[in-house]
Amino acid sequence: MNKSVMITGINGLLGQNIVQEFASDHDIYGLDLTPSIFGSVNNIHVNQLDLNDTVALEEYIRLVKPDSIINTAAYTNVDRAEEDQDIAFAVNGQVPASIAAICKENEIPLVHLSTDYVFSGNSGPYRETDICDARGKYSESKLSGEKAVLESGAEVAVIRPNVMYGHGEQLKSSFVAWLLGELRNKRSVRIVDDQYNNPTYARRLASVIRSVIDQKAWGIWHFGSKEVVSRYTFALKIADTFGLSSALINAISTVDLNQKAPRPLRSGLICEKLNKELNIPIMSIDEELALLKEEMNVS
Ligand SMILES: NC(=O)c1ccc[n+]([C@@H]2O[C@H](COP(=O)([O-])OP(=O)(O)OC[C@H]3O[C@@H](n4cnc5c(N)ncnc54)[C@H](OP(=O)(O)O)[C@@H]3O)[C@@H](O)[C@H]2O)c1
């Protein structure tokens, strides 16, 4: 009999990539706000459910009894969270707390997705043991979520990616798809050159999540690429990988964008622990972009 995994936010970028990772040998139970994008595949079952409905959520988990739960769902609009803080704290803080409590009661391991935004972004890259100091409502709400799951007493892994990119269907926002679209249509773009991090490729993150579950590797894990670069340099690398001219990519500063929420400028995640303890190779951005190109079937 197949093992089963429950994925919240299954229609999102990471949710879709996790489905790719587990679909060959797992029964998949997904929840999201929107209808399933997976069509009728025998072992993928998706229900529409607002995770804030704790009673329905608990009923669903008791019914499905998954072997593990992966919580990717989140309120991810960083600027809007400054105004919608109640929703951000509900989805990013209280929902993970409820899921973790249900996991504890039903002895189900939980993988929860957090973010590098739990750090101030003043002195990255960061290790798992560094002190968290979230700035802005999205970041504070994500930090409250990871604290709640870590304190729940359940078997929990918290994985922190940063600037996640990858391939998916019907995504509301995707940096790579947007950039490729603009460059192919010969439109110039402005990209910040003062925000540094080591972007996380969603397809490989999904395989990291699988390793964490298979090895019962509970605790906090950082995952990104080998080198820390500015978003501008990342955009140049994307253009280069996909054979597009970078002449239309212009460097700007974060202050030029006048965004509502603060952004970490010196971020990034040190991934040594994952590499040493779980034997997961940490790849360069160019290597991972080449994998993405292959995944997108672009010649
Ligand atoms: N993307 C990044 O750059 C990045 C970086 C660091 C960390 N992370 C973290 O990684 C995780 C996955 O990110 P992602 O980019 O895959 O996010 P995503 O594409 O926005 O997917 C999240 C999914 O969760 C759904 N969702 C939101 N609220 C929900 C609710 N109340 N009930 C049920 N479903 C709900 C969303 O639906 P709607 O779209 O309809 O709201 C969406 O389908 C998140 O925890 C995020 O904080 C992401």
Boltz pocket constraint, residues with backbone or C-beta under 6 A from the ligand:
constraints:
  - pocket:
      binder: B
      contacts: [[A, 8], [A, 9], [A, 10], [A, 11], [A, 12], [A, 13], [A, 14], [A, 15], [A, 31], [A, 32], [A, 33], [A, 34], [A, 49], [A, 50], [A, 51], [A, 52], [A, 71], [A, 72], [A, 73], [A, 74], [A, 75], [A, 76], [A, 91], [A, 113], [A, 114], [A, 115], [A, 116], [A, 142], [A, 160], [A, 161], [A, 162], [A, 163], [A, 164], [A, 165], [A, 172], [A, 173]]
      max_distance: 6.0
